[in-house]
Each structure stands twice: as C-alpha cells, then as structure tokens.
Amino acid sequence: VDYVAWQCDQDAYATIGQKCSAQSICFIHENWKKVGLVEKIKSITEKRNLNDLTAGPTLTVSTKTFLDHTNRLASIPGASVLWGGEELENHKIPEKYGAVKPTAVF
C-alpha cells in the first residue's frame, strides 16, 4: 500500500502536475480504500511544500481559476475536497500563475 500511495502522489503531483502524464483521475477499488490508500496518499501529498520545491506554481492557470474550478467540482452533490483546495501560504508567486496546494476532489 505504501508504494502504491507514493506512486499515486508522484503521478499526480510530481513536477507540480506540469507534465503530459500528470494524473487527473484516480480510480480506487474499495479494497484499496479499506486498507487506507486514500489516507496514505493524503499524508504523502500534504508534505509537499515550496521550501523543498515539491510544490510550486502552475504556469497554465491562475490561483483564482484553479480554486473556482475546485469549488465548482466540490459543489456537485456527493463531492468534496479531500485535501488541498487552498492557496499556498507565504508565497511570492505572481497572480497570473497558480499557487495552490496539491488538491484532490472526491
């Protein structure tokens, strides 16, 4: 489970998601959920930060656009933000870029 969680984090958030192979959806079988895969992914992802460059700006979309989209997704009945969905703290990233914590919507 640890390796699968690490790989899911890498697929979704490595290079700040600015790669052709960035994971945009993750289907998790109920058996993986039962053994805590989602919580393990969240634990790994929440360690990403600007200081060690494991988090950074999204060059193709602004913070406002990213958060507006996240909020629209979270407003779908039954959906919720599992983690992230917030602007990065203490950054100096220009407004035209995205400065958002790694985010997952269920």
Secondary structure as the mmCIF struct_conf table of DSSP 4:
data_model
#
loop_
_struct_conf.conf_type_id
_struct_conf.id
_struct_conf.beg_label_comp_id
_struct_conf.beg_label_asym_id
_struct_conf.beg_label_seq_id
_struct_conf.end_label_comp_id
_struct_conf.end_label_asym_id
_struct_conf.end_label_seq_id
HELX_RH_AL_P HELX_RH_AL_P1 ASP A 2 TYR A 13
HELX_RH_3T_P HELX_RH_3T_P1 ALA A 14 GLY A 17
BEND BEND1 LYS A 19 LYS A 19
TURN_TY1_P TURN_TY1_P1 CYS A 20 SER A 21
HELX_RH_AL_P HELX_RH_AL_P2 GLU A 30 LYS A 34
TURN_TY1_P TURN_TY1_P2 VAL A 35 GLY A 36
HELX_RH_AL_P HELX_RH_AL_P3 LEU A 37 THR A 45
TURN_TY1_P TURN_TY1_P3 GLU A 46 LYS A 47
TURN_TY1_P TURN_TY1_P4 LEU A 50 LEU A 53
BEND BEND2 THR A 54 ALA A 55
STRN STRN1 THR A 58 THR A 58
TURN_TY1_P TURN_TY1_P5 LEU A 59 THR A 60
BEND BEND3 VAL A 61 VAL A 61
HELX_RH_AL_P HELX_RH_AL_P4 THR A 63 ALA A 74
TURN_TY1_P TURN_TY1_P6 SER A 75 SER A 75
BEND BEND4 ILE A 76 ILE A 76
TURN_TY1_P TURN_TY1_P7 PRO A 77 GLY A 78
STRN STRN2 VAL A 81 TRP A 83
BEND BEND5 GLU A 86 GLU A 86
STRN STRN3 GLU A 87 GLU A 87
HELX_LH_PP_P HELX_LH_PP_P1 LEU A 88 LEU A 88
BEND BEND6 GLU A 89 ASN A 90
TURN_TY1_P TURN_TY1_P8 GLU A 95 LYS A 96
BEND BEND7 TYR A 97 TYR A 97
STRN STRN4 GLY A 98 GLY A 98
STRN STRN5 VAL A 100 VAL A 100
STRN STRN6 ALA A 104 VAL A 105
#
